Amino acid sequence: MITKVFLRSTEYRNGSWYILRSSQGFIGVQFGEAADRPVPADYEGDGKADVAVFRPSNGTWYLNRSTAGFAGIQFGIPTDVPAPADYDGDGKTDVAVFSDGAWYLNRSTAGFTGVAFGAANDRPVPSAFVP
């Protein structure tokens, strides 16, 4: 079980995670494929970062959650940019993508929504949004 992941102490390379945990030292975890995009975050709201990847080839998010285990969530298409964050304020990171000036959010409590904000060439900078 991963107790805490500091993003500055985590590296993802070709499907392997190299994690320096806050209290239990180094761990290596095989999770993902070379072309996957790392999207580590707290998807359960337990205060622990979960190992997770977005696979552009099939638009699927693969989550290795610290307490609830594995989940696969189809949300996105190959050209989408993953933008995970807590968009509904429940303490859990939500699966979300940015595409051509639109944000598509699969919020853990409030469900799906799409929001037009930005331009096609913008680069998303997700953060917590509490309404």
C-alpha positions as CSV (number, residue, x, y, z in Angstrom):
1,M,0.0,0.0,0.0
2,I,1.3,3.5,-0.9
3,T,1.0,5.7,2.1
4,K,1.8,9.0,0.6
5,V,3.2,10.2,-2.7
6,F,4.9,13.6,-3.1
7,L,4.8,14.4,-6.8
8,R,8.3,15.9,-6.7
9,S,9.5,12.5,-5.5
10,T,7.7,10.4,-8.1
11,E,8.9,9.4,-11.5
12,Y,7.0,7.5,-14.2
13,R,9.0,5.8,-16.9
14,N,7.7,3.3,-19.5
15,G,5.0,1.9,-17.2
16,S,7.2,1.9,-14.1
17,W,6.7,4.2,-11.1
18,Y,9.6,5.1,-8.8
19,I,8.2,6.5,-5.6
20,L,9.9,8.0,-2.6
21,R,7.2,7.7,0.1
22,S,7.1,10.1,3.0
23,S,7.6,7.6,5.8
24,Q,8.4,4.2,4.3
25,G,11.2,4.9,1.8
26,F,11.5,4.0,-1.8
27,I,9.2,1.6,-3.8
28,G,9.0,0.7,-7.4
29,V,5.6,-0.2,-8.9
30,Q,4.8,-1.6,-12.4
31,F,1.6,0.0,-13.5
32,G,0.8,1.3,-17.0
33,E,2.4,1.2,-20.5
34,A,5.1,3.3,-22.1
35,A,2.6,5.6,-24.0
36,D,0.4,6.2,-20.9
37,R,0.2,9.6,-19.3
38,P,0.7,9.6,-15.5
39,V,-2.2,11.1,-13.5
40,P,-1.4,10.4,-9.8
41,A,-3.9,12.0,-7.4
42,D,-6.2,11.1,-4.5
43,Y,-9.2,9.6,-6.3
44,E,-10.7,8.2,-3.0
45,G,-10.4,11.1,-0.7
46,D,-8.4,9.2,1.8
47,G,-5.5,11.6,1.8
48,K,-3.2,9.2,-0.1
49,A,-2.1,9.7,-3.7
50,D,-3.1,6.8,-6.0
51,V,-1.0,5.5,-8.8
52,A,-3.0,6.2,-12.0
53,V,-2.5,6.5,-15.8
54,F,-4.6,7.9,-18.7
55,R,-4.2,5.7,-21.8
56,P,-4.7,8.0,-24.9
57,S,-5.0,5.1,-27.3
58,N,-8.3,4.0,-25.8
59,G,-9.4,7.0,-23.7
60,T,-9.3,4.9,-20.5
61,W,-8.1,5.9,-17.0
62,Y,-6.5,3.1,-15.0
63,L,-6.5,3.7,-11.2
64,N,-4.6,1.7,-8.6
65,R,-6.3,3.2,-5.6
66,S,-4.7,2.8,-2.2
67,T,-7.7,1.2,-0.4
68,A,-10.4,0.4,-3.1
69,G,-8.0,-1.2,-5.5
70,F,-8.1,-1.3,-9.3
71,A,-10.6,0.6,-11.4
72,G,-10.7,1.2,-15.2
73,I,-12.8,4.2,-16.3
74,Q,-13.4,4.9,-20.0
75,F,-13.5,8.7,-20.3
76,G,-11.8,10.6,-23.1
77,I,-10.5,10.2,-26.6
78,P,-6.9,10.0,-27.9
79,T,-6.5,13.7,-28.5
80,D,-7.8,14.8,-25.0
81,V,-5.5,16.2,-22.3
82,P,-6.1,14.6,-18.9
83,A,-6.9,17.3,-16.3
84,P,-7.7,15.5,-13.0
85,A,-8.7,17.6,-9.9
86,D,-11.4,17.9,-7.3
87,Y,-14.0,19.8,-9.2
88,D,-17.0,19.2,-6.9
89,G,-15.3,19.9,-3.6
90,D,-15.9,16.4,-2.0
91,G,-12.2,15.8,-1.3
92,K,-11.8,13.2,-4.2
93,T,-10.0,13.8,-7.4
94,D,-12.4,13.7,-10.4
95,V,-11.6,12.2,-13.8
96,A,-11.5,15.1,-16.3
97,V,-10.2,16.0,-19.7
98,F,-9.6,19.2,-21.7
99,S,-10.2,19.3,-25.4
100,D,-10.3,22.2,-27.8
101,G,-11.4,24.8,-25.3
102,A,-13.8,22.6,-23.4
103,W,-13.5,20.8,-20.1
104,Y,-15.3,17.5,-19.6
105,L,-15.7,16.5,-16.0
106,N,-16.8,13.1,-14.6
107,R,-17.3,14.4,-11.0
108,S,-17.4,11.8,-8.2
109,T,-20.4,13.4,-6.5
110,A,-22.1,15.7,-9.0
111,G,-21.7,13.5,-12.2
112,F,-20.9,14.6,-15.7
113,T,-20.7,18.1,-17.0
114,G,-19.0,19.9,-19.9
115,V,-17.8,23.5,-19.6
116,A,-16.5,25.7,-22.5
117,F,-13.6,27.7,-21.1
118,G,-10.5,28.5,-23.0
119,A,-9.2,28.2,-26.6
120,A,-8.2,25.1,-28.6
121,N,-4.5,25.7,-28.1
122,D,-4.7,26.4,-24.4
123,R,-2.9,24.2,-21.9
124,P,-5.0,23.2,-19.0
125,V,-3.9,23.8,-15.4
126,P,-6.3,21.8,-13.3
127,S,-6.8,22.7,-9.6
128,A,-9.4,22.2,-6.9
129,F,-12.6,24.0,-7.7
130,V,-15.2,24.4,-4.9
131,P,-18.5,25.9,-6.0
